[in-house]
Amino acid sequence: METRTRSRLAAALAVALTAAPAWADHPGGLRSEGWSPLSVALVFGGLALLAGAIVVIVVTILTRRKDASSE
């Protein structure tokens, strides 16, 4: 049993030590220009607003009450 644990530990250590470098760290032609901070703020702010609106609409639809006038 102890041999199995040691072999798993050795395999995990080997995987951890042979990690590949990140592609995002390469300068030059492989790297694209980033967005400006203003456009990032506008796009992700708009996406957050849209997600919030969708949540409100879904909650409104799911919690509708049946009125006597709708029958």
VMD Tcl script that builds the backbone (N, CA, C; Angstrom):
set m [mol new atoms 213]
animate dup $m
set s [atomselect $m all]
$s set {name element resname resid chain x y z} {
  {N N MET 1 A 0.832 -1.191 0.000}
  {CA C MET 1 A 0.000 0.000 0.000}
  {C C MET 1 A 0.875 1.251 0.000}
  {N N GLU 2 A 1.958 1.218 0.746}
  {CA C GLU 2 A 2.831 2.378 0.836}
  {C C GLU 2 A 3.544 2.632 -0.496}
  {N N THR 3 A 3.804 1.587 -1.250}
  {CA C THR 3 A 4.444 1.728 -2.555}
  {C C THR 3 A 3.538 2.474 -3.526}
  {N N ARG 4 A 2.252 2.182 -3.461}
  {CA C ARG 4 A 1.286 2.853 -4.328}
  {C C ARG 4 A 1.230 4.348 -3.994}
  {N N THR 5 A 1.237 4.685 -2.721}
  {CA C THR 5 A 1.194 6.084 -2.297}
  {C C THR 5 A 2.454 6.824 -2.748}
  {N N ARG 6 A 3.601 6.161 -2.603}
  {CA C ARG 6 A 4.851 6.792 -3.023}
  {C C ARG 6 A 4.899 7.002 -4.532}
  {N N SER 7 A 4.397 6.040 -5.283}
  {CA C SER 7 A 4.418 6.193 -6.740}
  {C C SER 7 A 3.477 7.307 -7.186}
  {N N ARG 8 A 2.336 7.432 -6.521}
  {CA C ARG 8 A 1.420 8.536 -6.857}
  {C C ARG 8 A 2.023 9.884 -6.502}
  {N N LEU 9 A 2.711 9.941 -5.367}
  {CA C LEU 9 A 3.366 11.180 -4.964}
  {C C LEU 9 A 4.478 11.537 -5.936}
  {N N ALA 10 A 5.243 10.546 -6.372}
  {CA C ALA 10 A 6.317 10.791 -7.339}
  {C C ALA 10 A 5.747 11.254 -8.675}
  {N N ALA 11 A 4.627 10.682 -9.116}
  {CA C ALA 11 A 4.001 11.089 -10.368}
  {C C ALA 11 A 3.468 12.514 -10.267}
  {N N ALA 12 A 2.857 12.859 -9.158}
  {CA C ALA 12 A 2.333 14.208 -8.972}
  {C C ALA 12 A 3.469 15.229 -8.931}
  {N N LEU 13 A 4.572 14.872 -8.295}
  {CA C LEU 13 A 5.727 15.763 -8.231}
  {C C LEU 13 A 6.336 15.953 -9.615}
  {N N ALA 14 A 6.406 14.897 -10.411}
  {CA C ALA 14 A 6.952 14.993 -11.763}
  {C C ALA 14 A 6.092 15.895 -12.639}
  {N N VAL 15 A 4.777 15.778 -12.519}
  {CA C VAL 15 A 3.871 16.627 -13.299}
  {C C VAL 15 A 4.010 18.082 -12.877}
  {N N ALA 16 A 4.133 18.324 -11.594}
  {CA C ALA 16 A 4.240 19.696 -11.097}
  {C C ALA 16 A 5.554 20.347 -11.529}
  {N N LEU 17 A 6.614 19.571 -11.608}
  {CA C LEU 17 A 7.911 20.140 -11.963}
  {C C LEU 17 A 8.092 20.332 -13.461}
  {N N THR 18 A 7.302 19.672 -14.273}
  {CA C THR 18 A 7.445 19.794 -15.723}
  {C C THR 18 A 6.346 20.649 -16.341}
  {N N ALA 19 A 5.901 21.645 -15.636}
  {CA C ALA 19 A 4.839 22.519 -16.150}
  {C C ALA 19 A 5.366 23.337 -17.321}
  {N N ALA 20 A 4.547 23.507 -18.320}
  {CA C ALA 20 A 4.932 24.264 -19.511}
  {C C ALA 20 A 4.781 25.760 -19.251}
  {N N PRO 21 A 5.603 26.573 -19.888}
  {CA C PRO 21 A 5.453 28.023 -19.723}
  {C C PRO 21 A 4.156 28.515 -20.367}
  {N N ALA 22 A 3.627 29.587 -19.846}
  {CA C ALA 22 A 2.370 30.135 -20.360}
  {C C ALA 22 A 2.592 30.821 -21.697}
  {N N TRP 23 A 1.663 30.628 -22.633}
  {CA C TRP 23 A 1.769 31.270 -23.940}
  {C C TRP 23 A 1.586 32.775 -23.839}
  {N N ALA 24 A 0.886 33.228 -22.846}
  {CA C ALA 24 A 0.591 34.657 -22.717}
  {C C ALA 24 A 1.824 35.471 -22.369}
  {N N ASP 25 A 2.888 34.814 -21.905}
  {CA C ASP 25 A 4.085 35.538 -21.514}
  {C C ASP 25 A 5.023 35.837 -22.669}
  {N N HIS 26 A 4.727 35.348 -23.854}
  {CA C HIS 26 A 5.625 35.538 -24.985}
  {C C HIS 26 A 5.423 36.917 -25.601}
  {N N PRO 27 A 6.460 37.707 -25.729}
  {CA C PRO 27 A 6.328 39.017 -26.358}
  {C C PRO 27 A 6.371 38.889 -27.881}
  {N N GLY 28 A 6.091 39.968 -28.543}
  {CA C GLY 28 A 6.256 39.989 -29.989}
  {C C GLY 28 A 4.995 39.630 -30.740}
  {N N GLY 29 A 5.167 38.856 -31.817}
  {CA C GLY 29 A 4.079 38.549 -32.735}
  {C C GLY 29 A 2.976 37.692 -32.150}
  {N N LEU 30 A 3.262 36.925 -31.108}
  {CA C LEU 30 A 2.234 36.066 -30.537}
  {C C LEU 30 A 1.288 36.811 -29.607}
  {N N ARG 31 A 1.621 38.021 -29.272}
  {CA C ARG 31 A 0.812 38.783 -28.323}
  {C C ARG 31 A -0.027 39.827 -29.061}
  {N N SER 32 A -1.298 39.882 -28.757}
  {CA C SER 32 A -2.167 40.877 -29.375}
  {C C SER 32 A -2.292 42.091 -28.452}
  {N N GLU 33 A -2.629 43.197 -29.037}
  {CA C GLU 33 A -2.819 44.414 -28.242}
  {C C GLU 33 A -4.063 44.286 -27.384}
  {N N GLY 34 A -3.990 44.789 -26.173}
  {CA C GLY 34 A -5.137 44.740 -25.271}
  {C C GLY 34 A -6.104 45.871 -25.531}
  {N N TRP 35 A -7.255 45.779 -24.924}
  {CA C TRP 35 A -8.242 46.834 -25.050}
  {C C TRP 35 A -7.861 47.985 -24.132}
  {N N SER 36 A -8.406 49.141 -24.434}
  {CA C SER 36 A -8.203 50.273 -23.532}
  {C C SER 36 A -9.060 50.061 -22.284}
  {N N PRO 37 A -8.646 50.625 -21.165}
  {CA C PRO 37 A -9.422 50.433 -19.929}
  {C C PRO 37 A -10.863 50.938 -20.044}
  {N N LEU 38 A -11.083 51.997 -20.809}
  {CA C LEU 38 A -12.444 52.524 -20.964}
  {C C LEU 38 A -13.328 51.534 -21.716}
  {N N SER 39 A -12.814 50.947 -22.809}
  {CA C SER 39 A -13.644 49.998 -23.541}
  {C C SER 39 A -13.893 48.727 -22.752}
  {N N VAL 40 A -12.925 48.287 -21.954}
  {CA C VAL 40 A -13.142 47.124 -21.094}
  {C C VAL 40 A -14.239 47.419 -20.081}
  {N N ALA 41 A -14.176 48.597 -19.471}
  {CA C ALA 41 A -15.183 48.972 -18.473}
  {C C ALA 41 A -16.571 49.064 -19.102}
  {N N LEU 42 A -16.667 49.647 -20.295}
  {CA C LEU 42 A -17.973 49.778 -20.939}
  {C C LEU 42 A -18.547 48.423 -21.353}
  {N N VAL 43 A -17.717 47.567 -21.922}
  {CA C VAL 43 A -18.211 46.265 -22.383}
  {C C VAL 43 A -18.641 45.397 -21.204}
  {N N PHE 44 A -17.795 45.274 -20.197}
  {CA C PHE 44 A -18.143 44.401 -19.080}
  {C C PHE 44 A -19.208 45.021 -18.182}
  {N N GLY 45 A -19.274 46.321 -18.107}
  {CA C GLY 45 A -20.382 46.955 -17.400}
  {C C GLY 45 A -21.703 46.694 -18.098}
  {N N GLY 46 A -21.695 46.761 -19.422}
  {CA C GLY 46 A -22.898 46.454 -20.195}
  {C C GLY 46 A -23.316 45.002 -20.046}
  {N N LEU 47 A -22.329 44.103 -20.034}
  {CA C LEU 47 A -22.651 42.686 -19.835}
  {C C LEU 47 A -23.219 42.424 -18.447}
  {N N ALA 48 A -22.699 43.107 -17.440}
  {CA C ALA 48 A -23.227 42.950 -16.085}
  {C C ALA 48 A -24.654 43.483 -15.998}
  {N N LEU 49 A -24.917 44.596 -16.656}
  {CA C LEU 49 A -26.268 45.160 -16.672}
  {C C LEU 49 A -27.239 44.215 -17.377}
  {N N LEU 50 A -26.800 43.633 -18.482}
  {CA C LEU 50 A -27.634 42.686 -19.210}
  {C C LEU 50 A -27.924 41.438 -18.379}
  {N N ALA 51 A -26.917 40.928 -17.682}
  {CA C ALA 51 A -27.123 39.751 -16.829}
  {C C ALA 51 A -28.101 40.064 -15.698}
  {N N GLY 52 A -27.985 41.243 -15.115}
  {CA C GLY 52 A -28.916 41.643 -14.069}
  {C C GLY 52 A -30.339 41.765 -14.579}
  {N N ALA 53 A -30.500 42.325 -15.772}
  {CA C ALA 53 A -31.839 42.455 -16.360}
  {C C ALA 53 A -32.445 41.086 -16.642}
  {N N ILE 54 A -31.637 40.162 -17.117}
  {CA C ILE 54 A -32.137 38.807 -17.389}
  {C C ILE 54 A -32.575 38.124 -16.099}
  {N N VAL 55 A -31.824 38.301 -15.031}
  {CA C VAL 55 A -32.198 37.719 -13.738}
  {C C VAL 55 A -33.525 38.302 -13.258}
  {N N VAL 56 A -33.702 39.606 -13.374}
  {CA C VAL 56 A -34.952 40.251 -12.945}
  {C C VAL 56 A -36.125 39.743 -13.773}
  {N N ILE 57 A -35.936 39.595 -15.078}
  {CA C ILE 57 A -37.024 39.121 -15.940}
  {C C ILE 57 A -37.397 37.676 -15.588}
  {N N VAL 58 A -36.406 36.828 -15.378}
  {CA C VAL 58 A -36.687 35.427 -15.051}
  {C C VAL 58 A -37.391 35.325 -13.704}
  {N N VAL 59 A -36.941 36.077 -12.716}
  {CA C VAL 59 A -37.584 36.040 -11.406}
  {C C VAL 59 A -39.012 36.562 -11.503}
  {N N THR 60 A -39.226 37.605 -12.286}
  {CA C THR 60 A -40.572 38.151 -12.458}
  {C C THR 60 A -41.498 37.120 -13.103}
  {N N ILE 61 A -41.006 36.419 -14.098}
  {CA C ILE 61 A -41.837 35.413 -14.776}
  {C C ILE 61 A -42.129 34.240 -13.841}
  {N N LEU 62 A -41.140 33.812 -13.079}
  {CA C LEU 62 A -41.333 32.642 -12.216}
  {C C LEU 62 A -42.192 32.929 -10.994}
  {N N THR 63 A -42.296 34.181 -10.575}
  {CA C THR 63 A -43.064 34.497 -9.368}
  {C C THR 63 A -44.380 35.203 -9.678}
  {N N ARG 64 A -44.888 35.047 -10.883}
  {CA C ARG 64 A -46.176 35.657 -11.235}
  {C C ARG 64 A -47.294 35.037 -10.439}
  {N N ARG 65 A -48.249 35.860 -10.048}
  {CA C ARG 65 A -49.445 35.377 -9.353}
  {C C ARG 65 A -50.592 35.310 -10.357}
  {N N LYS 66 A -51.449 34.357 -10.152}
  {CA C LYS 66 A -52.618 34.290 -10.999}
  {C C LYS 66 A -53.684 35.226 -10.456}
  {N N ASP 67 A -54.119 36.149 -11.275}
  {CA C ASP 67 A -55.176 37.087 -10.885}
  {C C ASP 67 A -56.521 36.527 -11.334}
  {N N ALA 68 A -57.574 36.953 -10.650}
  {CA C ALA 68 A -58.928 36.536 -11.002}
  {C C ALA 68 A -59.335 37.171 -12.335}
  {N N SER 69 A -58.790 38.330 -12.666}
  {CA C SER 69 A -59.167 39.027 -13.896}
  {C C SER 69 A -58.580 38.370 -15.140}
  {N N SER 70 A -57.544 37.558 -14.982}
  {CA C SER 70 A -56.911 36.929 -16.145}
  {C C SER 70 A -57.650 35.677 -16.616}
  {N N GLU 71 A -58.603 35.187 -15.821}
  {CA C GLU 71 A -59.328 33.969 -16.189}
  {C C GLU 71 A -60.464 34.247 -17.112}
}
mol reanalyze $m
mol bondsrecalc $m
mol representation Tube
mol addrep $m
